[in-house]
Amino acid sequence: MFRALIYLLPLALTIYAFIDCLNTPEDEAKHLPKIAWVFIILLFWIVGPIVWLAAGKMRHAPAGGRTPSEWHRSHRSQWVAPDDNPEFLNALRDENKKDESLLKDWEADLRRREEELKRRENGESPSASGE
């Protein structure tokens, strides 16, 4: 049992540090570029992850909602339901106006074509109707 822990614990630490390094923004990696940290973590699989966790990353909460919890805290108060959002309702009204005008144009075109077909069936020429 302890023999397995000797290999599994450093492996788990390496995997955790590797994923943490990949998910860290480039400007939060300290002392070295992020790609260098990736190589250090993977090549020195016991010391590398420990050094990354101790000195490789800024550990304070960044401003601007860069972590998921920060993002949710800063964006939760700004969300408005669609029924209460005036911008969304105005966009719907504008879209409805465009759709109504398009529908009116299609209906007018359909009436014109139906009248033209009726005239052809009755034997009238299109020039006699004033077109």
N, C-alpha and C positions, 0 to 999 in steps of 0.2 A: 504494500500500500504506500509506504513512504518512498519507495523507489519511483513509483509513478508520479508522486507529487514533485519529486526533484526535477522531472522533465516537464510536467504539465504546468506548474506554476510559472516558470520563466517563459514558456510558450504563450500562456494566457496573457502575461504582462507584455510581451512583445506584440501580440496581436492588438491588445488594447491601445498601446502607445502608437502603433502604426496607424490604426484607424483614427485615433485622436489627432495625430499629426496631419493626416490627409484632410480631415474636416476643419482644421484650423486655417483661418485666412492668412495669406502671406504676410500681411503687416503685423500679425500677432506673434509670429515666430521670432524669438529673440536670438541674438548672437550670430546666427548662421542662416543662410537661405533655407527654405522649407525642403527643397530637394536634398540638400546636404543632411538635414535631420532624418529624412527617410532612409538614406543610405546608412547613417550611423545606427539607426534603430535596427535595420535588417542585418547589418554586418556584425555588430557587437550585441548579440541578442540577449545578454543579461545586463551589461553596463549601459548600452545604448538607450533602452527604454527608461531606465532609472534616471539617466542624465536628462532625457527629454522631459520626463515628468517633473524633475526638480528645477531645471533651468531653461528649458527650451521654449516655453510658452508663457505669455502673460496670463496670469490667473485671475485678473479682476474682470468684472462684468463690463463688457464694452458698451459704449453709448450708441444710441441709434437703433437699438433692437436687432443686433446681429445674431444673438442666440434666439432659439425659438421661444423661450420663456419671456425674454425681453420684448420680442416682437409682439407676442400676445398681450402683454401688459400695456404696451404703448398703442396698440391698434384696436383694442377691445372697445374703448370709449368712443372711437370715431365711427364705428360701424352703425349704419342706420338700416332698418328694414326697408325693402323696396317700396312698400306702400306708404312709407313716411319720407322717402327720399325725394325731394323736389327735382333734383337733376334727372333721376330715373323717370319720374312721371312726365317731365317736360320732353324727354327723349321719346317716350311712348306716344305722347300727343303729336309730336313732329312726325313720327313714323306713321301714325294713323292718318294724318293729313296727306302724306305722300301716297299711302295706299289708297285712300279715297279718291284722290285725283287720278291715280292710275286706273282705278276701277271705272271712274266716269269716262275716261278716255277710251277704255276698252268697250264699254257699253255703247258709246257714241259710234265707234268704229263698227261694232256689230250691227247696230241699227242701220248705218249707212250701207253695209254689205247686204243686209236683208232686203232693204228697199231696192238696191241695185238688182238683186236676184228676182224680186217680184216684177220689176220693170222688164227684165229679160224674158221672164215667163209670159208676160202679157204682150210681148212683141214690141215694146217701146225701145227706142234706141237711147243710149246714154246721152247723146248730144241733144235730144229733144227735151230732156229733163233739166237742162241748164248746167250740166257739168262740163 
